[in-house]
């Protein structure tokens, strides 16, 4: 049993519509990504300009210093006391 011509035409039309929609959506996503990159770049330049105008300096994280001193008190977890439950 063959599919009627009208149904084949409808199926072809729907396939083309979905393909076109996917292409348009891809183009829109690309445009949005480009726009977001442009905005981010603008914001970074504006922030840098504001920082320079206000005389602020960009601060970076310092390497955390390791603690070399032991605490002045002992705890059970360090094994300084015998286990009272033995």
N, C-alpha and C positions, 0 to 999 in steps of 0.2 A: 504494500500500500504506500503510495507516494504522498509526501507532504504537499498540501495544496500550495499553489504559487503565492497566494496572499500571506500565508503563514511564513513562507520562506522570505518574502520581502520584509515582513515585520521583523523577523529574526536578524536579517542583514542590517536593517535600519537600526535596531537596538545595539547590535555589535559595533557599528560605526559610531553611534552616539556615545557609548561607553568609552571607546577608544579616544574620541575627541575630548570627552570630559577628563579622562586621565591625562591627556597631553596638556590641556588648559590648567589642570590642577598642578601639574609638574612645573609649568611656567610660572604660575602664581607663587608657588613655594620658592622657586629660585629668586623671583623678584623680592619676596619678603626677606629672604636671607641676605640678599645684597643690601636691601634697605637697612636691616638690623646692623650689618657690618658698618655701613656708612654712619649710622647714628652712634654706634659704639666709638668709632674713630673720632667723631665730632665731640662726644662727651669727654674722651680722653684728652683731646687738644684743649678743650675749654677748662677742664680741671687743671691741666698743666699750666695754662695761662693764669688761672686764679691763684695757684700756688706761688707762681713766680711774682705776681703782683703783690701778694700779701707778705712775701718774704719768708714763707715757710720752706722748710727743708724736708725732703723725702727721707723718712726714717726706715731703716731695714732692721729686721730682727737680729739680735745678737745671739751668738751661740750660748746656750744655757750652760752655766757652770755646774759641774758635778759636785755633789756634797761629799766632802772628805771627812767631816767631823762625825763622830758617833754621838748618839744622843747621850745625855748625862744620866739617864735612868735605864734600868734593865726591864725587859718584859719577859713574860713566860714563853712567848713564841720564839724568842732567841735562844732558849735553852739555858738561861741563867739560873732558873729555879727548878728544883726537882718536881716531878709530877706528883701532886698530893693525892691522886686517885689510884696509885699503884698499890 
